[in-house]
């Protein structure tokens, strides 16, 4: 059997508490949803939406204290982020590479250690015909990715990186360094 990476030990309840305490941009709504039950002894799942129908995503953190060989570790982040884009962007040959680089940059900016990244970037452009003719063209980009955190003490940072990716593909400009957005009153 292959040697598994063993991250520093942090109680699962503490990891979940840190994830639940993440502060968000006003444009993003995060919700905890039922997690898959059979993939690992511990799991948490989140969905996020950017404004109204701009972008959406899902983040699942799986944890198996015994480790899983396919993950090469005790944790696995499984994500997707999807956003509507302008039709001309769907034809840009660099869209997939740029979208993937936003994930890698977000992880780097959070300073997290990870291994075994994998994923796909899909771009879709749709035109309507027949009874649906007259609808505007519809285009979107979707990043599906998974990776293994190699430091079990900074799991919330992996979630923040995913939220950053979702914001980027949804067209949100990064907040300037040192600027914190004040929460809206209706939240």
NORGIGI-V911878 format. One record per run of one state. SS is the DSSP state (H for helix, E for strand, L for the rest). FROM is the first residue (numbers start at 0). TO is the last residue. Records with the same first field share a line. If there is no record, write none. Layout:
SS: FROM-TO, FROM-TO
This chain:
L: 0-10, 20-26, 33-40, 50-53, 68-71, 84-85, 90-93, 110-112, 126-128, 132-136, 149-153, 169-186
H: 11-19, 86-89, 94-109, 129-131, 154-168
E: 27-32, 41-49, 54-67, 72-83, 113-125, 137-148
